[in-house]
Amino acid sequence: MRFSDVGWTDITATTALASRLLQSLGYRTVTQILSIPVTYASIKNRQIDVYLGDWQPSMEEDRKPFLADGSVQVVRANLEGAKYTLAVPSYVAAAGVRSFADLRAHGRKRTSPRAVKRPRIPSKIGIATAKQVIRNACRKSGALL
């Protein structure tokens, strides 16, 4: 069984679980990380057997020509009722951000329970130094890195 994984964490997890289940039944599985257009073309060319990340309706135009020519078949939905949209931390939602329209109304207001000053990173420092500055700022603020 040849799987395509487009690199999104949910698809990676779903693909890994399906692969393990098939392996336990004696199937050999291979997963390739591919873009969405390459995934559909690879299914059409019979280089990929399974893709578990068809998010609709956003990918409708990507798959339409392949459904039309019969090279791709949708077997069934593997996740019902899922949504993808704005997601914010609970303290931002508590401050009133519930929709995209709310973002403009709240602008750049600090909604964090702790106002954290962002560190100034000098423009001519190395990547390792920049990482250390960010790491130190996160430690001081109590944020996870």
QUIRAKA-V695612 format. One record per residue. N is the residue number from 0. RES is the residue in one small letter. SS is DSSP state (2 for helix, 1 for strand, 0 for the rest). OMEGA is omega in radians with two decimals (* if undefined). D_FIRST is the distance of its C-alpha to the first C-alpha in Angstrom with 1 decimal. Layout:
n;res;ss;omega;d_first
N;RES;SS;OMEGA;D_FIRST
N;RES;SS;OMEGA;D_FIRST
This chain:
n;res;ss;omega;d_first
0;m;0;-3.13;0.0
1;r;1;-3.10;3.8
2;f;1;2.94;6.4
3;s;1;3.08;10.1
4;d;1;-3.10;12.8
5;v;0;3.02;16.4
6;g;0;3.07;18.2
7;w;0;-3.02;19.9
8;t;2;-3.13;20.3
9;d;2;3.13;19.4
10;i;2;3.09;16.0
11;t;2;-3.14;15.4
12;a;2;-3.14;16.4
13;t;2;-3.13;14.4
14;t;2;3.13;11.1
15;a;2;3.13;12.1
16;l;2;3.13;13.2
17;a;2;3.12;10.2
18;s;2;-3.14;8.1
19;r;2;3.12;11.2
20;l;2;3.12;11.5
21;l;2;3.09;8.3
22;q;2;-3.14;9.4
23;s;2;3.08;12.7
24;l;0;3.08;11.8
25;g;0;3.12;10.7
26;y;0;3.01;7.0
27;r;0;-3.13;6.2
28;t;0;3.08;4.7
29;v;1;3.10;6.4
30;t;1;3.08;8.5
31;q;1;3.05;11.1
32;i;1;-3.06;14.4
33;l;0;3.02;15.5
34;s;0;-3.14;18.4
35;i;2;3.12;18.3
36;p;2;3.13;19.6
37;v;2;3.10;17.3
38;t;2;-3.12;14.3
39;y;2;3.10;15.7
40;a;2;-3.14;16.7
41;s;2;3.05;13.3
42;i;2;3.13;11.9
43;k;2;-3.11;15.0
44;n;0;3.12;14.6
45;r;0;3.06;11.1
46;q;0;3.09;10.0
47;i;0;3.14;7.9
48;d;0;-2.99;6.1
49;v;1;3.01;7.3
50;y;1;-3.04;10.6
51;l;0;-3.03;12.6
52;g;0;-3.08;15.8
53;d;0;-3.11;17.7
54;w;0;-3.14;21.2
55;q;0;0.21;23.8
56;p;0;-3.01;26.4
57;s;0;-3.09;26.2
58;m;0;-3.08;23.2
59;e;2;-3.12;24.5
60;e;2;3.12;25.9
61;d;2;-3.04;22.7
62;r;2;-3.04;20.7
63;k;2;-3.12;23.7
64;p;2;-3.12;23.7
65;f;2;3.04;20.0
66;l;2;-3.11;20.8
67;a;2;-3.13;24.0
68;d;0;3.07;22.6
69;g;0;-3.11;19.9
70;s;0;3.09;17.0
71;v;0;3.13;15.7
72;q;0;3.05;15.8
73;v;0;-3.11;16.5
74;v;0;3.11;15.5
75;r;0;3.04;17.6
76;a;0;3.09;18.9
77;n;0;3.11;17.5
78;l;0;-3.12;20.8
79;e;0;3.02;24.2
80;g;0;3.14;27.4
81;a;0;3.11;26.1
82;k;0;2.98;28.4
83;y;0;-3.07;28.6
84;t;0;3.13;32.0
85;l;0;3.04;34.7
86;a;0;3.14;34.4
87;v;0;3.07;37.4
88;p;0;-3.08;38.6
89;s;2;-3.13;40.7
90;y;2;3.07;43.9
91;v;2;3.07;43.4
92;a;2;3.12;42.7
93;a;2;3.11;45.9
94;a;0;3.04;47.8
95;g;0;3.13;47.0
96;v;0;-3.11;43.9
97;r;0;-3.11;42.0
98;s;0;3.10;41.0
99;f;2;3.13;40.7
100;a;2;-3.14;44.4
101;d;2;-3.12;45.4
102;l;2;3.14;44.2
103;r;2;-3.12;47.1
104;a;2;-3.11;49.6
105;h;2;3.06;48.8
106;g;0;-3.08;48.5
107;r;0;3.10;48.7
108;k;0;3.06;50.3
109;r;0;3.13;49.4
110;t;0;-3.12;47.7
111;s;0;3.06;46.7
112;p;0;3.07;48.6
113;r;0;3.07;49.6
114;a;0;-3.10;50.6
115;v;0;3.07;48.9
116;k;0;3.08;50.4
117;r;0;-3.13;47.8
118;p;0;3.05;48.6
119;r;0;-3.14;50.0
120;i;0;3.12;47.9
121;p;0;-3.04;50.1
122;s;0;-3.06;48.8
123;k;0;3.07;49.1
124;i;0;-3.12;47.3
125;g;0;-3.14;44.3
126;i;2;-3.12;40.8
127;a;2;3.13;41.3
128;t;2;3.11;44.6
129;a;2;3.10;43.2
130;k;2;-3.13;40.5
131;q;2;3.11;43.3
132;v;2;3.14;45.5
133;i;2;3.13;42.7
134;r;2;3.13;41.9
135;n;2;3.13;45.6
136;a;2;3.13;46.0
137;c;2;3.12;43.2
138;r;2;-3.12;44.8
139;k;2;-3.09;48.1
140;s;2;-3.10;46.8
141;g;0;3.13;44.7
142;a;0;3.09;41.5
143;l;0;3.10;38.3
144;l;0;*;36.7
